[in-house]
Amino acid sequence: MSENKKLSDTYKELGIDFTFPIEIKDANGKETYFENSNGYWRKYEYDANGNETYFEDSNGYWEKYKHDANGNETYLENSVGYWSKSEYDAEGKETYYEDSKSDKKKDLNLGQKSIQICPNSGT
C-alpha cells in the first residue's frame, strides 16, 4: 500500500458511518481488506485467476507473489528480504527451487535423480 492511511480514516473524512471490523471481499469472496478497532489492517490483491499477488499489513510487512498459467507459485518476495523461485513441469510438479536462505539451487524430479547445484563449486 503506497499510503498508510486506514480505510476507517477515509470513511471518517467523508462522513461515512461504519462499524468494526471493516471487511471487504472481492466478487469471488476473497478478502481484500480487513481492519479492526485496534488499528490493525491487512490488504490482499489477486490476479485474474484468483491467485494472491500481494499482501500488506499495518505492521509494515508485505509479500509479493507471481504464478504461472496453472496457478503454481513461481516467485515470492517479502519485506524481510526473503525470496524464493520455483519452476514446474506440464503436470504441475515442482522441478526447480531456489531461495534466499540457501546458496544451493535444486533441480527436482529428474527421473530418480535429484541434483543440487552449488553456484560457487561449478557442479
Buried (B, 14 or more C-beta within 10 A) or exposed (E): BEEEEBBBEEBEEEEEEEEEEBEEEEEEEEEBBBBBEEEEBBBBBBEEEEBBBBBBBBEEEBBBBBBBEEEBBBEBBBBEEEEBBBBBEEEEEBBBBBBBEEEEBBBBBEEEEEEEEEEEEEE
